[in-house]
Amino acid sequence: MPVESLLLLLLIGGIAGWLAGLLVHGAGQGILLNIVIGVIGAVLGGWLFTQLGVPTAGLIGTLVAATVGAILLLALLRLIAPRKW
């Protein structure tokens, strides 16, 4: 993976994780955890959008899919361990 792609993935992951944290908790989780949640959410959201036939072209589409995936991930984590998330 080229360095530019990796940096873009981390940037989108960080933004998506932060947005998901704001929407679910009212605050982000910290930069590192935001990136981790956002990157995992991006994979989850990309897979889910593909399964549903929803296009995720461009930066905005990718960010939306990543944020939706991160929100779903946080919701799942809250079901499993509600006090930590």
DSSP file (Angstrom, degrees, kcal/mol; ACC not computed):
  #  RESIDUE AA STRUCTURE BP1 BP2  ACC     N-H-->O    O-->H-N    N-H-->O    O-->H-N    TCO  KAPPA ALPHA  PHI   PSI    X-CA   Y-CA   Z-CA
    1    1 A M              0   0    0      0, 0.0     5,-0.0     0, 0.0     0, 0.0   0.000 360.0 360.0 360.0 127.9    0.0    0.0    0.0
    2    2 A P     >  -     0   0    0      0, 0.0     4,-2.1     0, 0.0     3,-0.2  -0.258 360.0-116.4 -62.8 153.6    1.5    3.4   -1.0
    3    3 A V  H  > S+     0   0    0      1,-0.2     4,-2.6     2,-0.2     5,-0.2   0.875 115.0  55.7 -59.5 -39.5    2.2    5.8    1.9
    4    4 A E  H  > S+     0   0    0      1,-0.2     4,-2.3     2,-0.2    -1,-0.2   0.900 107.7  48.5 -62.1 -40.9   -0.3    8.3    0.6
    5    5 A S  H  > S+     0   0    0      2,-0.2     4,-2.5     1,-0.2    -1,-0.2   0.899 111.4  49.8 -65.9 -40.7   -3.1    5.7    0.7
    6    6 A L  H  X S+     0   0    0     -4,-2.1     4,-2.3     2,-0.2    -2,-0.2   0.916 111.6  48.1 -64.5 -43.5   -2.1    4.7    4.2
    7    7 A L  H  X S+     0   0    0     -4,-2.6     4,-2.4     2,-0.2    -2,-0.2   0.895 111.9  49.6 -64.3 -39.6   -2.2    8.3    5.4
    8    8 A L  H  X S+     0   0    0     -4,-2.3     4,-3.0     2,-0.2     5,-0.3   0.904 109.9  51.3 -65.2 -41.1   -5.5    8.9    3.7
    9    9 A L  H  X S+     0   0    0     -4,-2.5     4,-2.7     1,-0.2    -2,-0.2   0.918 112.0  46.5 -61.0 -44.1   -6.9    5.7    5.4
   10   10 A L  H  X S+     0   0    0     -4,-2.3     4,-2.5     2,-0.2    -2,-0.2   0.887 113.6  49.0 -66.1 -38.9   -5.7    6.9    8.8
   11   11 A L  H  X S+     0   0    0     -4,-2.4     4,-2.4     2,-0.2    -2,-0.2   0.949 114.7  43.3 -65.3 -49.4   -7.1   10.4    8.2
   12   12 A I  H  X S+     0   0    0     -4,-3.0     4,-3.0     1,-0.2     5,-0.2   0.909 114.6  51.8 -62.9 -41.5  -10.5    9.1    7.1
   13   13 A G  H  X S+     0   0    0     -4,-2.7     4,-2.7    -5,-0.3     5,-0.2   0.916 110.2  48.3 -60.5 -43.7  -10.5    6.6    9.9
   14   14 A G  H  X S+     0   0    0     -4,-2.5     4,-2.2     2,-0.2    -2,-0.2   0.918 114.5  44.8 -63.1 -44.2   -9.7    9.3   12.5
   15   15 A I  H  X S+     0   0    0     -4,-2.4     4,-2.9     2,-0.2     5,-0.2   0.930 115.2  47.7 -66.0 -45.3  -12.5   11.6   11.2
   16   16 A A  H  X S+     0   0    0     -4,-3.0     4,-2.6     1,-0.2    -2,-0.2   0.911 113.2  48.0 -63.7 -42.7  -15.0    8.8   11.0
   17   17 A G  H  X S+     0   0    0     -4,-2.7     4,-2.3    17,-0.3    -1,-0.2   0.896 112.9  48.5 -64.1 -40.3  -14.1    7.6   14.5
   18   18 A W  H  X S+     0   0    0     -4,-2.2     4,-2.3    -5,-0.2    -2,-0.2   0.932 112.8  47.5 -64.8 -46.6  -14.4   11.1   15.8
   19   19 A L  H  X S+     0   0    0     -4,-2.9     4,-2.5     2,-0.2    -2,-0.2   0.916 112.5  49.6 -60.9 -43.6  -17.8   11.7   14.1
   20   20 A A  H  X S+     0   0    0     -4,-2.6     4,-2.5     1,-0.2     5,-0.3   0.910 110.1  51.2 -62.4 -41.8  -19.1    8.4   15.4
   21   21 A G  H  X>S+     0   0    0     -4,-2.3     4,-2.8     1,-0.2     6,-1.3   0.899 110.7  48.7 -62.0 -40.5  -17.9    9.2   18.9
   22   22 A L  H  X5S+     0   0    0     -4,-2.3     4,-0.7     4,-0.3    -2,-0.2   0.919 114.8  44.5 -63.8 -43.8  -19.7   12.6   18.7
   23   23 A L  H  <5S+     0   0    0     -4,-2.5    -2,-0.2    -5,-0.2    -1,-0.2   0.845 124.2  33.3 -71.7 -33.9  -22.9   11.0   17.4
   24   24 A V  H  <5S+     0   0    0     -4,-2.5    -2,-0.2    -5,-0.2    -3,-0.2   0.875 138.7  12.4 -90.1 -41.5  -22.9    8.1   19.9
   25   25 A H  H  <5S-     0   0    0     -4,-2.8    -3,-0.2    -5,-0.3    -2,-0.1   0.634  92.9-115.1-112.6 -19.6  -21.3    9.6   23.0
   26   26 A G  S  <<S+     0   0    0     -5,-1.2     2,-0.3    -4,-0.7    -4,-0.3   0.456  94.6  55.7  89.0   1.5  -21.3   13.4   22.5
   27   27 A A  S    S-     0   0    0     -6,-1.3    -2,-0.3    -7,-0.1    -1,-0.2  -0.981  85.9-104.8-158.6 154.9  -17.4   13.2   22.5
   28   28 A G        -     0   0    0     -2,-0.3   -10,-0.1    -3,-0.1     3,-0.1  -0.183  26.0-124.7 -74.1 175.9  -14.6   11.5   20.7
   29   29 A Q        -     0   0    0      1,-0.4     4,-0.2   -12,-0.1     2,-0.1   0.362  63.5 -77.7-103.2   2.7  -12.6    8.6   22.2
   30   30 A G     >  -     0   0    0      1,-0.1     4,-2.9     2,-0.1    -1,-0.4  -0.132  53.4 -80.7 104.2 150.9   -9.1   10.1   21.8
   31   31 A I  H  > S+     0   0    0      1,-0.2     4,-2.1     2,-0.2     5,-0.2   0.876 125.7  44.9 -58.4 -46.4   -7.1   10.3   18.6
   32   32 A L  H  > S+     0   0    0      2,-0.2     4,-2.3     1,-0.2    -1,-0.2   0.939 117.3  43.3 -66.8 -46.9   -5.7    6.7   18.6
   33   33 A L  H  > S+     0   0    0     -4,-0.2     4,-2.9     1,-0.2     5,-0.3   0.870 111.4  55.9 -67.9 -35.5   -9.0    5.0   19.5
   34   34 A N  H  X S+     0   0    0     -4,-2.9     4,-2.6     2,-0.2   -17,-0.3   0.925 109.6  46.5 -58.5 -44.4  -10.8    7.3   17.0
   35   35 A I  H  X S+     0   0    0     -4,-2.1     4,-2.9    -5,-0.2     5,-0.2   0.929 113.7  47.5 -65.0 -45.4   -8.5    6.1   14.3
   36   36 A V  H  X S+     0   0    0     -4,-2.3     4,-2.4     2,-0.2     5,-0.3   0.949 115.9  43.7 -61.8 -49.5   -8.8    2.4   15.3
   37   37 A I  H  X S+     0   0    0     -4,-2.9     4,-2.6     1,-0.2    -1,-0.2   0.906 115.7  49.8 -62.5 -41.3  -12.6    2.6   15.5
   38   38 A G  H  X S+     0   0    0     -4,-2.6     4,-2.3    -5,-0.3    -2,-0.2   0.895 111.2  47.1 -65.7 -41.5  -12.8    4.6   12.2
   39   39 A V  H  X S+     0   0    0     -4,-2.9     4,-1.9     2,-0.2    -2,-0.2   0.932 116.3  43.9 -68.0 -45.2  -10.5    2.2   10.3
   40   40 A I  H  X S+     0   0    0     -4,-2.4     4,-2.5    -5,-0.2    -2,-0.2   0.912 114.8  51.0 -64.0 -40.3  -12.4   -0.9   11.5
   41   41 A G  H  X S+     0   0    0     -4,-2.6     4,-3.6    -5,-0.3     5,-0.3   0.858 105.7  55.7 -63.1 -35.8  -15.6    1.0   10.8
   42   42 A A  H  X S+     0   0    0     -4,-2.3     4,-2.6     2,-0.2    -1,-0.2   0.910 109.7  45.6 -63.4 -42.1  -14.5    1.9    7.3
   43   43 A V  H  X S+     0   0    0     -4,-1.9     4,-2.3     2,-0.2    -2,-0.2   0.946 116.9  44.9 -64.7 -47.4  -14.0   -1.8    6.5
   44   44 A L  H  X S+     0   0    0     -4,-2.5     4,-2.7     1,-0.2    -2,-0.2   0.931 116.3  45.6 -62.1 -47.2  -17.3   -2.7    8.1
   45   45 A G  H  X S+     0   0    0     -4,-3.6     4,-2.9     2,-0.2     5,-0.2   0.893 112.1  51.1 -65.4 -40.7  -19.1    0.2    6.4
   46   46 A G  H  X S+     0   0    0     -4,-2.6     4,-1.9    -5,-0.3    -1,-0.2   0.914 113.2  45.6 -62.2 -43.0  -17.5   -0.5    3.0
   47   47 A W  H  X S+     0   0    0     -4,-2.3     4,-2.3    -5,-0.2    -2,-0.2   0.938 114.9  47.5 -64.2 -46.7  -18.5   -4.2    3.2
   48   48 A L  H  X S+     0   0    0     -4,-2.7     4,-1.9     1,-0.2    -2,-0.2   0.919 112.0  48.6 -62.9 -45.7  -22.1   -3.3    4.3
   49   49 A F  H  X>S+     0   0    0     -4,-2.9     5,-2.7     1,-0.2     4,-0.6   0.883 111.2  51.4 -63.4 -37.7  -22.6   -0.7    1.6
   50   50 A T  H ><5S+     0   0    0     -4,-1.9     3,-0.8    -5,-0.2    -1,-0.2   0.917 109.3  50.0 -63.7 -43.2  -21.3   -3.1   -1.0
   51   51 A Q  H 3<5S+     0   0    0     -4,-2.3    -1,-0.2     1,-0.2    -2,-0.2   0.842 113.4  46.1 -63.8 -33.6  -23.7   -5.8    0.2
   52   52 A L  H 3<5S-     0   0    0     -4,-1.9    -1,-0.2    -5,-0.2    -2,-0.2   0.508 113.7-117.8 -87.4  -5.1  -26.6   -3.3    0.0
   53   53 A G  T <<5 +     0   0    0     -3,-0.8    -3,-0.2    -4,-0.6    -4,-0.1   0.715  63.3 147.4  76.7  21.2  -25.5   -2.0   -3.4
   54   54 A V      < -     0   0    0     -5,-2.7    -1,-0.3    -6,-0.2    -2,-0.1  -0.802  47.0-127.2 -91.7 123.1  -24.9    1.5   -2.2
   55   55 A P        -     0   0    0      0, 0.0    -5,-0.0     0, 0.0    -1,-0.0  -0.426  21.4-172.3 -71.1 143.6  -22.0    3.2   -4.1
   56   56 A T        +     0   0    0     -2,-0.1     6,-0.1     8,-0.0     2,-0.1  -0.201  26.4 154.9-126.0  40.7  -19.2    4.7   -2.0
   57   57 A A     >  +     0   0    0      4,-0.2     4,-0.8     5,-0.1     5,-0.1  -0.398  46.2  11.2 -72.4 146.0  -17.3    6.6   -4.7
   58   58 A G  H  > S-     0   0    0      3,-0.2     4,-2.0     2,-0.2     5,-0.2   0.004 100.0 -63.7  81.2 174.7  -15.1    9.5   -3.8
   59   59 A L  H  > S+     0   0    0      2,-0.2     4,-2.5     1,-0.2     5,-0.2   0.898 131.4  49.2 -66.2 -43.6  -14.0   11.0   -0.5
   60   60 A I  H  > S+     0   0    0      2,-0.2     4,-2.6     1,-0.2    -1,-0.2   0.922 111.6  48.8 -66.0 -44.3  -17.4   11.9    0.8
   61   61 A G  H  X S+     0   0    0     -4,-0.8     4,-2.4     1,-0.2    -1,-0.2   0.900 113.1  48.1 -61.2 -41.1  -18.9    8.4    0.0
   62   62 A T  H  X S+     0   0    0     -4,-2.0     4,-2.6     2,-0.2    -2,-0.2   0.909 112.0  49.2 -65.5 -42.5  -15.9    6.8    1.7
   63   63 A L  H  X S+     0   0    0     -4,-2.5     4,-2.5     2,-0.2    -2,-0.2   0.895 111.4  49.4 -65.2 -40.4  -16.3    9.0    4.8
   64   64 A V  H  X S+     0   0    0     -4,-2.6     4,-2.7     2,-0.2     5,-0.2   0.944 113.0  46.4 -63.4 -47.8  -20.0    8.3    5.0
   65   65 A A  H  X S+     0   0    0     -4,-2.4     4,-2.4     1,-0.2    -2,-0.2   0.909 113.9  48.8 -61.4 -42.3  -19.5    4.6    4.8
   66   66 A A  H  X S+     0   0    0     -4,-2.6     4,-2.4     2,-0.2    -1,-0.2   0.899 112.3  48.1 -64.9 -40.8  -16.7    4.7    7.3
   67   67 A T  H  X S+     0   0    0     -4,-2.5     4,-2.5     2,-0.2    -2,-0.2   0.917 111.8  48.8 -67.8 -43.2  -18.7    6.8    9.7
   68   68 A V  H  X S+     0   0    0     -4,-2.7     4,-2.4     1,-0.2    -2,-0.2   0.930 113.3  48.2 -60.5 -44.9  -21.8    4.5    9.4
   69   69 A G  H  X S+     0   0    0     -4,-2.4     4,-2.3    -5,-0.2    -2,-0.2   0.896 111.5  49.7 -62.1 -40.8  -19.5    1.5   10.0
   70   70 A A  H  X S+     0   0    0     -4,-2.4     4,-2.6     2,-0.2    -1,-0.2   0.877 110.0  51.0 -67.0 -37.8  -17.9    3.2   13.0
   71   71 A I  H  X S+     0   0    0     -4,-2.5     4,-2.6     2,-0.2    -2,-0.2   0.930 111.5  47.8 -63.6 -45.2  -21.3    4.0   14.5
   72   72 A L  H  X S+     0   0    0     -4,-2.4     4,-2.4     2,-0.2    -2,-0.2   0.904 111.6  50.9 -61.7 -40.7  -22.4    0.4   14.1
   73   73 A L  H  X S+     0   0    0     -4,-2.3     4,-2.5     2,-0.2    -2,-0.2   0.926 111.3  47.1 -63.1 -45.1  -19.2   -0.8   15.7
   74   74 A L  H  X S+     0   0    0     -4,-2.6     4,-2.3     2,-0.2    -2,-0.2   0.894 111.1  51.9 -64.1 -39.4  -19.6    1.6   18.7
   75   75 A A  H  X S+     0   0    0     -4,-2.6     4,-1.5     2,-0.2    -1,-0.2   0.912 111.0  47.9 -62.5 -41.8  -23.2    0.5   19.1
   76   76 A L  H  X S+     0   0    0     -4,-2.4     4,-1.8     1,-0.2    -2,-0.2   0.917 111.1  50.3 -64.3 -43.5  -22.1   -3.2   19.1
   77   77 A L  H  X S+     0   0    0     -4,-2.5     4,-3.1     1,-0.2    -2,-0.2   0.859 107.4  54.4 -63.4 -35.3  -19.4   -2.4   21.6
   78   78 A R  H  < S+     0   0    0     -4,-2.3    -1,-0.2     1,-0.2    -2,-0.2   0.833 107.6  50.5 -67.8 -31.6  -21.9   -0.7   23.8
   79   79 A L  H  < S+     0   0    0     -4,-1.5    -2,-0.2    -3,-0.2    -1,-0.2   0.881 116.3  41.2 -70.0 -37.8  -24.1   -3.8   23.8
   80   80 A I  H  < S+     0   0    0     -4,-1.8    -2,-0.2     1,-0.2    -3,-0.2   0.938 138.5   7.4 -76.4 -48.9  -21.2   -6.0   24.7
   81   81 A A    >X  +     0   0    0     -4,-3.1     4,-1.2    -5,-0.2     3,-0.9  -0.683  69.6 177.0-136.2  79.1  -19.6   -3.7   27.4
   82   82 A P  T 34 S+     0   0    0      0, 0.0    -1,-0.1     0, 0.0    -3,-0.1   0.763  76.0  56.0 -61.9 -28.7  -21.9   -0.8   28.0
   83   83 A R  T 34 S+     0   0    0      1,-0.2    -5,-0.1     2,-0.2    -2,-0.0   0.803 109.0  45.9 -75.8 -27.4  -19.8    0.9   30.8
   84   84 A K  T <4        0   0    0     -3,-0.9    -1,-0.2    -7,-0.2    -6,-0.1   0.754 360.0 360.0 -85.5 -24.6  -16.6    1.1   28.7
   85   85 A W     <        0   0    0     -4,-1.2    -2,-0.2    -8,-0.2    -7,-0.2   0.374 360.0 360.0-118.3 360.0  -18.2    2.5   25.5
